[in-house]
Amino acid sequence: MEHSEELQRYRYLASKWLDHSITEDELREFNDWYNTNLETPLNIPSSFAATEQVLEARILQKLNDTLEVNAITEDSKYKNGSIKIGWPIRIAIAASILIALGTGLWFYQSQTIAPQLQGVTHTDISPGKNTAMLTFSNGAVIQLSDKRKAVFVTHNKLTYNDGSVAGLGSQDRNIAASELITAVTPKGGTYQVILSDGTRVWLNADSKLSFPSQFTSNKREVSLSGEAYFEVAKNKAKPFVVNYGRAEVEVLGTHFNIMAYKDETASKVTLLEGAVKINNGAEKVVLKPGQQAEISERTGQAIILNNEIDTEQAVAWKDGYFMFANEPVESIMRKIERWYDVSIVYQDNLQDKALWGTVSRYKNVSEVLKRLELTGVVRFKMDNLNGKGKERRIIVMK
């Protein structure tokens, strides 16, 4: 592993350690790195903190909840414009410091730094929630309950995950055989749909899934716009096909994520389990677990196969997180725009800026923006949060 790639990997592990989301295997890897570099001084640029006391305050405030540490060892001292930190708390401090090394574009959760988020009013923007709408081929519409999180399409009726009937008022909604149904999540919405064959589909915000009430043909075919995670029920006699953008995914039974928003430059299919075949015109590619296929939606170019993909990052949205790994600021803001149903306006050009980190999707937007501002790369102004008279906006600045 090259040095830059190694540093990126440990920045990622450091963020997960700070966020309490690190797995046992990842913690073991981080500890191995710590032991390997035990005798190497950890030099922190003096620009990161004006004084040792400031550095201590920034680190220890974050570590108080996880470490029983009262002070940095007395032998910590300045050397050549940097601060030399001792052990045994070094690995914990390393997790905090890694975010500030290199490009300095990692964000973390600190209680002592108070970013000056501009224009915050008493009205904040709440995160998205379980909300979706079903439309039928005959024009009927059902607004799904935001008190439930999933709807089952079974035979001739719809039921929620708690067993109650989904319909018009208290009436059962009879469904014709092979009737076309479209599930739509708005911006700020997510929902789970369980199809008649047992396939589970998680819809992200601003997404649309069209499917028949029952799969009566020799294949199970659906169409997607937006983003969804699929756990496909196995049926060797009936392949499962997802049409999206310029391409389609064909599977028998597997777990995968499709991101195919029209405002993204490329669609991405990430495979977690099993195998899938991507059909892009005459081009066909078979994915293995841990691989991702990318297709430009604007040019229709050949499939780009990515072999080293963090599948956890690809499906973080389903598990309630924003997870960024060297992700462009504009891509991050599109995710925020969809989940919080706000408009994004750029005051400055940030096309060459990228961020790393993890933060919950279930925090108010001001909290997410504060975390992003900790990088020192971006600032935000929040405008018209109550939505009166005009759309809610987040203005992005350097």
For each residue, the residues with C-beta under 8 A, 3 or more apart:
1: 5 6 9
2: 5 6
3: 6 7
4: 7 8 102
5: 1 2 8 9
6: 1 2 3 9 10
7: 3 4 10 11 98 101 102
8: 4 5 11 12 325 326 356
9: 1 5 6 12 13
10: 6 7 13 14 30 33 98
11: 7 8 14 15 98 99 101 102 106 356
12: 8 9 15 16 310 325 356
13: 9 10 16 17 22 26 29 30 33 95
14: 10 11 17 18 30 94 95 96 98 99 106
15: 11 12 18 19 99 106 108 356 357 358
16: 12 13 19 21 22 23 26 358
17: 13 14 20 22 27 30 95
18: 14 15 62 95 96 99 108 109
19: 15 16 22 108 109 358 359
20: 17 66
21: 16 321 358
22: 13 16 17 19 26 27 30
23: 16 26 27
24: 27 28
25: 28 29
26: 13 16 22 23 29 30
27: 17 22 23 24 30 31
28: 24 25 31 32
29: 13 25 26 32 33
30: 10 13 14 17 22 26 27 33 34 91 95
31: 27 28 34 35 91
32: 28 29 35 36
33: 10 13 29 30 36 37
34: 30 31 37 38 90 91 94
35: 31 32 38
36: 32 33
37: 33 34 40 42
38: 34 35 87
39:
40: 37
41: 84 85
42: 37 84 85 90 93 94 97
43: 79 82 83 84
44: 48 49 55 82 83 85 97 100 101
45: 48 81 82 100 101
46: 49 50 78 81 82 83
47:
48: 44 45 55 97 100
49: 44 46 52 54 55 58 83
50: 46 54
51: 54 55
52: 49 55 56 72 76 77 78 83
53: 56 57
54: 49 50 51 57 58
55: 44 48 49 51 52 58 59 83
56: 52 53 59 60 71 72
57: 53 54 60 61 112
58: 49 54 55 61 62 96 110 112 113
59: 55 56 62 63 93 96 97
60: 56 57 63 64 69 71 72
61: 57 58 64 110 111 112
62: 18 58 59 65 96 108 109 110 111 112
63: 59 60 66 67 69 89 92 93 96
64: 60 61 67 69
65: 62
66: 20 63 92
67: 63 64 89 92
68:
69: 60 63 64 89 92
70:
71: 56 60
72: 52 56 60 76 85 86 89 93
73: 76 86 87
74:
75: 86
76: 52 72 73 83 84 85 86
77: 52 83 84
78: 46 52 81 82 83 84
79: 43 82 83 84
80:
81: 45 46 78
82: 43 44 45 46 78 79
83: 43 44 46 49 52 55 76 77 78 79
84: 41 42 43 76 77 78 79
85: 41 42 44 72 76 90 93 97
86: 72 73 75 76 90
87: 38 73 90 91
88:
89: 63 67 69 72 92 93
90: 34 42 85 86 87 93 94
91: 30 31 34 87 94 95
92: 63 66 67 69 89 95 96
93: 42 59 63 72 85 89 90 96 97
94: 14 34 42 90 91 97 98
95: 13 14 17 18 30 91 92 98
96: 14 18 58 59 62 63 92 93 99 100 108
97: 42 44 48 59 85 93 94 100 101
98: 7 10 11 14 94 95 101 106
99: 11 14 15 18 96 104 106 107 108 356 357
100: 44 45 48 96 97 104 106
101: 7 11 44 45 97 98 104
102: 4 7 11 105
103:
104: 99 100 101 375 376 377
105: 102 353 354 355 356 375 377
106: 11 14 15 98 99 100 355 356 357 375
107: 99 355 356 357 359 371 372 374 375
108: 15 18 19 62 96 99 357 371 374
109: 18 19 62 359 371
110: 58 61 62 113 374
111: 61 62
112: 57 58 61 62
113: 58 110 374
114:
115: 370 373 374 379
116: 373 379
117: 120 366 369 370 373 379 380 382
118: 379 380 381 382
119: 381 382 383 395
120: 117 124 366 382 385
121: 124 382 385 386
122:
123: 385 386
124: 120 121 364 365 366 385
125: 340 341 342 364 365 366 382 385 392
126: 129 364 365
127: 188 339 340 361 362 363 364 365
128: 131 187 188 189 190 205 339 340 341 361
129: 126 146 188 189 190
130: 144 146 147 148 149 189 190 191
131: 128 144 146 185 186 188 189 190 191
132: 144 151 183 184 185 186 189 190 191 193 203
133: 141 142 143 144 183 184 186
134: 141 142 144 151 158 166 181 182 183 184
135: 139 140 141 181 182 184
136: 139 140 141 142 175 179 180 181
137: 179 180 181
138: 179
139: 135 136
140: 135 136 168 173
141: 133 134 135 136
142: 133 134 136 158 166 167 168 173
143: 133
144: 130 131 132 133 134 148 151 160 166 191
145: 148 160 166
146: 129 130 131
147: 130
148: 130 144 145 151 160 161 162 164
149: 130 161 191 192
150: 160 161 191 192 193 194
151: 132 134 144 148 158 159 160 161 166 183 191 192 193 194
152: 158 159 160 161 194
153: 158 175 181 193 194 195 196 211 213
154: 157 158 159 196
155: 175 196 214
156: 174 175 176 177 213
157: 154 165 167 172 173 174 175
158: 134 142 151 152 153 154 165 166 167 173 175
159: 151 152 154 163 164 165 166
160: 144 145 148 150 151 152 163 164 165 166
161: 148 149 150 151 152 192
162: 148
163: 159 160
164: 148 159 160
165: 157 158 159 160 170 172 173
166: 134 142 144 145 151 158 159 160 173
167: 142 157 158 170 171 172 173
168: 140 142 171 173
169:
170: 165 167
171: 167 168
172: 157 165 167
173: 140 142 157 158 165 166 167 168
174: 156 157
175: 136 153 155 156 157 158 179 181 213
176: 156 179 213
177: 156 213 214 216
178: 212 213 214 216
179: 136 137 138 175 176 212 213
180: 136 137 210 211 212 213
181: 134 135 136 137 153 175 210 211 212 213
182: 134 135 208 209 210 211
183: 132 133 134 151 191 193 201 203 208 209 210 211
184: 132 133 134 135 207 208
185: 131 132 189 190 191 203 204 205 206 207 208 226
186: 131 132 133 189 205 206 341
187: 128 205 206 337 338 339 340 341
188: 127 128 129 131 205 338 339 340 341
189: 128 129 130 131 132 185 186 205 206
190: 128 129 130 131 132 185 202 203 204 205
191: 130 131 132 144 149 150 151 183 185 202 203
192: 149 150 151 161 200 201 202 203
193: 132 150 151 153 183 200 201 203 209 211
194: 150 151 152 153 198 199 200 201
195: 153 198 199 200 201 211 215 220 222 233
196: 153 154 155 212 213 214 215
197: 215 220 233 235 238 240
198: 194 195 233
199: 194 195 220 230 231 232 233 240
200: 192 193 194 195 230 231
201: 183 192 193 194 195 209 228 229 230 231
202: 190 191 192 228 229 318
203: 132 183 185 190 191 192 193 207 209 226 227 228
204: 185 190 207 226 227 228 229 317 318 338
205: 128 185 186 187 188 189 190 226 227 338 339
206: 185 186 187 189 226 261 338
207: 184 185 203 204 224 225 226 227 228
208: 182 183 184 185 224 225 226
209: 182 183 193 201 203 222 223 224 228
210: 180 181 182 183 222 223 224
211: 153 180 181 182 183 193 195 222 223
212: 178 179 180 181 196 215 216 221
213: 153 156 175 176 177 178 179 180 181 196
214: 155 177 178 196
215: 195 196 197 212 219 220 221 238
216: 177 178 212
217: 221
218: 237 238
219: 215 238 239 240 241
220: 195 197 199 215 235 238 239 240 241
221: 212 215 217 240 241 243
222: 195 209 210 211 240 241 242 243
223: 209 210 211 242 243 244
224: 207 208 209 210 228 242 243 244 258 260
225: 207 208 244 260 261 262
226: 185 203 204 205 206 207 208 260 261
227: 203 204 205 207 257 258 259 260 261 317
228: 201 202 203 204 207 209 224 257 258
229: 201 202 204 255 256 257 315 318
230: 199 200 201 240 242 251 254 255 256 257 258
231: 199 200 201 255
232: 199 240 251 252 253 254 255 256 274
233: 195 197 198 199 240 253
234: 252 253
235: 197 220 238 240 252 253
236: 252
237: 218
238: 197 215 218 219 220 235
239: 219 220 250 251 252
240: 197 199 219 220 221 222 230 232 233 235 250 251 252 253
241: 219 220 221 222 248 249 250 251
242: 222 223 224 230 248 249 251 258
243: 221 222 223 224 248
244: 223 224 225 247 248 249 258 260 267
245: 260 267 295 297
246: 267 280 281 295 297 300
247: 244 267 278 279 280 281 295 303
248: 241 242 243 244 278 279
249: 241 242 244 256 258 269 276 277 278 279
250: 239 240 241 276 277 279
251: 230 232 239 240 241 242 254 256 274 275 276 277
252: 232 234 235 236 239 240 274
253: 232 233 234 235 240 274
254: 230 232 251 271 272 273 274 275 276
255: 229 230 231 232 271 272 273 274
256: 229 230 232 249 251 269 270 271 272 273 274 276 287
257: 227 228 229 230 268 269 270 272 311 314 315 318
258: 224 227 228 230 242 244 249 267 268 269
259: 227 264 267 268 269 270 314
260: 224 225 226 227 244 245 264 267 268 297
261: 206 225 226 227 264 334 338
262: 225 297
263: 334
264: 259 260 261 267 297 331 334
265: 296 297 298
266: 294 295 296 297 304
267: 244 245 246 247 258 259 260 264 294 295 297
268: 257 258 259 260 292 293 294 314
269: 249 256 257 258 259 276 278 287 292 293
270: 256 257 259 291 292 309 311 314 315
271: 254 255 256 274 275 276 287 288 289 290 291 292 311
272: 254 255 256 257 289 290 311 314 315
273: 254 255 256 289
274: 232 251 252 253 254 255 256 271 289
275: 251 254 271 286 287 288 289
276: 249 250 251 254 256 269 271 286 287
277: 249 250 251 284 285 286 287
278: 247 248 249 269 284 285 286 287 293 295 303
279: 247 248 249 250 283 284
280: 246 247 283 284 285 295 300 302 303
281: 246 247 300
282:
283: 279 280 302 303
284: 277 278 279 280
285: 277 278 280 293 303 305
286: 275 276 277 278
287: 256 269 271 275 276 277 278 291 292 293 305
288: 271 275 291
289: 271 272 273 274 275 311
290: 271 272 307 308 309 311
291: 270 271 287 288 305 306 307 309
292: 268 269 270 271 287 305 306 309 314
293: 268 269 278 285 287 303 304 305 306
294: 266 267 268 303 304 305 306
295: 245 246 247 266 267 278 280 300 301 303 304
296: 265 266 299 300 301
297: 245 246 260 262 264 265 266 267 300
298: 265
299: 296
300: 246 280 281 295 296 297
301: 295 296 304
302: 280 283
303: 247 278 280 283 285 293 294 295
304: 266 293 294 295 301
305: 285 287 291 292 293 294
306: 291 292 293 294 309
307: 290 291
308: 290
309: 270 290 291 292 306 313 314
310: 12 313 314 325
311: 257 270 271 272 289 290 314 315
312: 315 316 323
313: 309 310 316 323 324 325
314: 257 259 268 270 272 292 309 310 311
315: 229 257 270 272 311 312 318 319
316: 312 313 319 320 321 322 323 358
317: 204 227 320 321 322 335 361
318: 202 204 229 257 315
319: 315 316
320: 316 317 360 361 362
321: 21 316 317 358 359 360 361
322: 316 317 332 335 336 358 359 360 361 368
323: 312 313 316 357 358
324: 313 327 332 354 355 356 357 358
325: 8 12 310 313 356
326: 8 354 355 356
327: 324 331 332 354 355 356
328: 331 332 351 353 354
329: 332 333 350 353 354 355 377 378 396
330: 333 334 346 350 351
331: 264 327 328 334 335
332: 322 324 327 328 329 335 336 355 372
333: 329 330 336 337 344 394 396
334: 261 263 264 330 331 337 338 344
335: 317 322 331 332 338 339
336: 322 332 333 339 340 342 344 365 368 394
337: 187 333 334 340 341 342 343 344 394
338: 187 188 204 205 206 261 334 335 341
339: 127 128 187 188 205 335 336 361
340: 125 127 128 187 188 336 337 365
341: 125 128 186 187 188 337 338 392
342: 125 336 337 365 391 392 393 394
343: 337 391 392 393 394
344: 333 334 336 337 393 394 396
345: 393 394 395 396
346: 330 349 350 395 396
347: 381 395 396 397
348: 396 397 398
349: 346 352
350: 329 330 346 353 377 378 396 398
351: 328 330
352: 349
353: 105 328 329 350 377 378
354: 105 324 326 327 328 329
355: 105 106 107 324 326 327 329 332 372 375 377 378
356: 8 11 12 15 99 105 106 107 324 325 326 327
357: 15 99 106 107 108 323 324 371
358: 15 16 19 21 316 321 322 323 324
359: 19 107 109 321 322 363 367 368 371
360: 320 321 322 363
361: 127 128 317 320 321 322 339
362: 127 320
363: 127 359 360 367 368
364: 124 125 126 127 367 368
365: 124 125 126 127 336 340 342 368 369 382 394
366: 117 120 124 125 369 370 382
367: 359 363 364 370 371
368: 322 336 359 363 364 365 371 372
369: 117 365 366 372 373 380 382 394
370: 115 117 366 367 373 374
371: 107 108 109 357 359 367 368 374
372: 107 332 355 368 369 375 378 380
373: 115 116 117 369 370 376 378 379 380
374: 107 108 110 113 115 370 371
375: 104 105 106 107 355 372 378
376: 104 373
377: 104 105 329 350 353 355 398
378: 329 350 353 355 372 373 375 396 397 398
379: 115 116 117 118 373 396 397 398
380: 117 118 369 372 373 394 395 396 397
381: 118 119 347 394 395 397
382: 117 118 119 120 121 125 365 366 369 385 392 393 394 395
383: 119 392 393 394 395
384: 387 388 389 390 391 392 393
385: 120 121 123 124 125 382 392
386: 121 123 392
387: 384 390 391 392
388: 384
389: 384
390: 384 387 393
391: 342 343 384 387
392: 125 341 342 343 382 383 384 385 386 387
393: 342 343 344 345 382 383 384 390
394: 333 336 337 342 343 344 345 365 369 380 381 382 383
395: 119 345 346 347 380 381 382 383
396: 329 333 344 345 346 347 348 350 378 379 380
397: 347 348 378 379 380 381
398: 348 350 377 378 379
